[in-house]
């Protein structure tokens, strides 16, 4: 009996030893392949953000240039070099505080300018084949055959306002870019005359003059000899191969008055003979 038990124990031990020596086998499966599909592009996608905008045609024959005439203080964009002076600000020492604009209490009050008024008469410029209305009593200078000038003789003004109109034949009809070049040339002549300082011209703009589209500009400056602050407006147009220019200069403080009562008065009253 003992021998049988011993044999059974030995048999069990042999089985256990055999089982420990066997290696455990696992099925090894290859990892699944994951394919990421690129998103499909939307149909008609605009990669550059371009948007087609329908154009508007303002030159379809329905626009009447005369609609801009009358009561027309013309706005001309100022040049970049003529930016308005910004008011000074004071920064609070406390973080996040709002800047406060300083307005000195002792800021001088500008002296009101005397009121001006003009009566008008008709001036004839036969060498230019035109007539126009201008302030009565102004002195005429027609010593040059292509130029007609009116000069304000008022001795109370620190600068004598002038109106100068000129007509010069040219060999072709000037386009907008050529008219712009003429205006800029006139501005350069004024700036380089040596008589003015602080010369500041505006950009150019278009305006109806003598029944055609002209190009004009404004400027401001200081007369070196007297220190008088002045301003002016000039416009150029080409009609039937003749280059016409109008230049009105005046004391700067009376800009709106002279534009409305001398410059515009000429534009609306001039007649070609």
ABEGO torsion letter per residue (X at the ends): XAAAAAAAAAAAAAAAAAAAABBBBBBBBBBBBBBBBBBBBBBGBBAAGBBBBBBBBABAGABBAAAABEGBBBBBBBBAAABBBBBBBBBBABBGBBBBBBBBAABBBBBBBBBBBBBBBBBBBAAAGBBBBBBBGBBBBAABAABBBBBBABAABABBBBBBBBBBBBABBBBAAAAAAAAAAAAAAAAAAGABBGBBBBBBBBBBBGGBBBBBBBBBBBBAAAGBBBBBBBBBBBBGGBBBBBBBBBBAAAAAAAAAAAAAAAAAABBBX
